[in-house]
Amino acid sequence: MSNKKSKAVRKEQRRRGPQAGEPGKREGLGSRLKAIALRALLFGVFLTVSVYGMSIFWNRTHPPKPLHQFNEKERATFVDILKAKVKPTRSVWLACPVGKPETCQLVKQFVPMFQDAGWLVESGQVIQWKPAHPIAGVYLILYAASESDDTPSADTEGIISSFTTLGIPVQSASAPDVPKNSIGIYFDPDL
């Protein structure tokens, strides 16, 4: 068969469509759809992994600044939540690490905030303190209670709520030398 004739036969076959005995045309459509679906699935997985990776990168390069100079709105929110959650039954003492004056300056802003909420701040200032064991972040230093008294008090829950609204994570630790009627709040620069 000549080249022209074979082209004409192929053209005629395409125009008529697949015959019963010719494999490929109908099967090709199904395999093409599978290939498209597979590509769409792989693109979706790629997109999901990319977005997740970018969010991790963003969170690592732009960490939240929990301890900073708070604006009036943040101060008001802190005081309002502290007032709403609990009527204080204990006093608080605020502490910062020894030799970290920049951290102590930032902690000083909490003295009037606690006082505005009706709390008694012992000595009305921030003390420099070195804990017996290294701790990082903000810690509530509580009286070492007995095992039967594990439930957090309303005082501590109110303080924790107030700090978390400002984006400051708070943990708690017990110490035997803390008086029962006071709560210590220690701020380490490594929040």
C-alpha positions in Angstrom: 0.0 0.0 0.0 1.3 3.4 -0.9 1.8 6.1 1.6 -1.2 8.1 0.3 -3.4 5.1 0.5 -2.5 4.3 4.1 -3.1 7.8 5.2 -6.5 7.8 3.6 -7.4 4.5 5.3 -6.3 5.8 8.7 -8.3 9.0 8.1 -11.4 7.0 7.2 -11.0 4.8 10.3 -10.8 7.9 12.5 -13.9 9.4 11.0 -15.9 6.2 11.4 -14.8 5.6 15.0 -13.6 2.3 16.6 -14.9 -0.9 15.2 -15.9 -3.9 17.3 -12.7 -5.7 16.6 -10.3 -2.7 17.1 -8.9 -2.4 20.6 -7.5 0.9 21.9 -9.9 3.6 21.3 -12.4 3.0 24.1 -9.7 1.5 26.4 -7.5 4.5 25.8 -10.2 6.8 27.1 -10.3 5.0 30.4 -6.6 4.9 30.8 -6.4 8.6 30.0 -9.0 9.4 32.7 -7.0 7.3 35.2 -3.8 9.2 34.3 -5.6 12.5 34.7 -7.0 11.4 38.1 -3.6 10.2 39.2 -2.0 13.6 38.2 -4.8 15.4 40.1 -4.2 13.3 43.2 -0.4 13.8 43.1 -1.0 17.6 42.6 -3.3 17.6 45.6 -0.7 15.7 47.8 2.0 18.1 46.6 -0.1 21.1 47.4 -1.0 19.8 50.9 2.6 19.0 51.7 3.7 22.4 50.4 1.2 24.4 52.4 2.1 22.3 55.6 5.8 22.9 55.0 5.3 26.6 54.5 3.3 26.9 57.7 6.0 25.2 59.7 8.6 27.4 58.1 6.5 30.5 58.9 6.0 29.5 62.5 9.7 28.9 63.0 10.9 32.1 61.4 8.1 34.2 62.9 7.7 32.9 66.5 5.1 34.7 68.6 6.6 37.3 70.9 4.9 36.4 74.2 6.8 38.9 76.4 6.9 42.4 74.9 5.7 45.9 75.7 1.9 45.5 75.8 -0.4 48.1 74.3 -3.4 49.5 76.2 -5.8 47.0 74.6 -3.7 44.0 75.6 -3.4 45.4 79.2 -7.2 46.0 79.4 -7.9 42.5 78.1 -5.5 41.0 80.7 -7.1 43.0 83.6 -10.6 42.3 82.5 -10.1 38.6 82.2 -8.3 38.5 85.6 -11.1 40.4 87.2 -13.8 38.3 85.6 -12.3 34.9 86.4 -11.7 35.2 90.2 -11.7 37.4 93.2 -8.2 37.2 94.6 -7.7 35.3 97.8 -3.9 35.3 97.7 -1.1 37.7 96.9 1.3 37.4 94.0 5.0 38.0 93.7 6.6 38.6 90.3 10.1 37.4 89.6 12.6 37.6 86.8 16.0 35.9 86.4 19.1 37.4 88.1 21.2 39.4 85.6 18.5 39.9 83.0 17.5 43.6 83.3 15.7 43.7 79.9 13.4 40.8 81.0 12.8 42.5 84.4 11.8 45.7 82.6 9.2 43.8 80.6 7.9 42.0 83.8 7.4 45.4 85.6 4.5 46.2 83.4 2.5 43.3 85.1 2.7 45.0 88.5 0.0 47.7 87.7 -1.9 45.2 85.7 -2.3 42.9 88.7 -3.0 45.8 91.0 -5.7 47.1 88.6 -7.4 43.7 88.8 -7.5 43.9 92.6 -4.5 41.7 93.4 -1.9 42.5 96.1 1.5 42.5 94.5 4.1 41.7 97.2 6.5 44.6 97.6 4.9 46.3 94.6 7.9 45.4 92.4 9.6 42.6 90.5 12.2 40.6 92.4 15.3 39.0 90.8 15.2 35.3 91.6 17.3 32.2 90.7 15.2 29.0 90.8 16.9 25.9 92.3 16.3 24.0 89.1 16.4 25.7 85.6 13.0 26.4 84.2 12.2 28.1 80.9 9.1 30.1 80.2 6.5 31.5 82.6 5.8 29.5 85.7 3.4 29.8 88.5 5.3 28.9 91.6 2.8 27.4 94.0 2.9 26.0 97.5 3.8 22.3 97.5 0.3 20.9 98.2 -0.5 17.4 99.4 -1.6 14.7 97.0 -5.2 15.2 98.0 -5.1 18.9 96.9 -4.1 18.5 93.2 -6.9 20.5 91.7 -5.9 23.9 90.5 -7.5 26.8 92.4 -9.7 29.5 90.9 -6.8 31.9 91.5 -4.3 29.9 89.4 -6.9 29.2 86.7 -7.7 33.0 86.4 -4.0 33.9 86.1 -3.4 31.2 83.5 -6.4 32.4 81.5 -5.2 36.0 81.6 -1.7 35.1 80.4 -2.9 32.7 77.6 -5.1 35.5 76.1 -1.9 37.5 75.6 -0.3 34.4 74.0 1.9 33.6 76.9 2.0 29.9 77.8 2.1 29.2 81.5 3.2 26.2 83.4 3.2 25.5 87.1 5.7 24.2 89.6 5.5 23.5 93.3 7.9 24.6 96.0 7.9 23.8 99.7 9.1 27.2 100.7 6.3 29.2 99.0 3.7 30.4 101.5 0.2 29.0 101.2 -1.3 32.5 100.7 0.9 33.6 97.8 1.5 32.7 94.2 4.8 33.3 92.5 5.1 34.1 88.8 8.5 33.6 87.4 9.4 34.9 83.9 12.3 33.4 82.1 13.5 35.1 78.9 13.4 31.8 77.1 9.7 31.7 76.6 
